[in-house]
């Protein structure tokens, strides 16, 4: 059985998808980009600020499913320029405990929605 997860504390979907789907005890999130949920505007003043907004959006989705970053078992990070990896990782690291951090892949892509610099999706387990 699947349960749709949506919260006004994260950006509303802009297509035929939901912020996340809970299937049993496994949460599959859609990718989050740096859209501020209250204004609908992109937050892209610099890569660290952009990444922080992405992670805060993801935090809101996890909370809507009664989970935290401690429940995350896998992340996928898509970035437009691998040269930004270090700065993205600096922000990302603050949301996880190194001893229990999830599995992860980071992939450079040609373009992302709205031409942002970073998009992150996660899988979490209760």
Beta strands, then each sheet from edge to edge (+ up, - down):
strand 1: 2-5
strand 2: 20-23
strand 3: 26-29
strand 4: 72-79
strand 5: 103-108
strand 6: 118-125
sheet 1: 1+ 2- 3+ 6- 4+ 5+
end
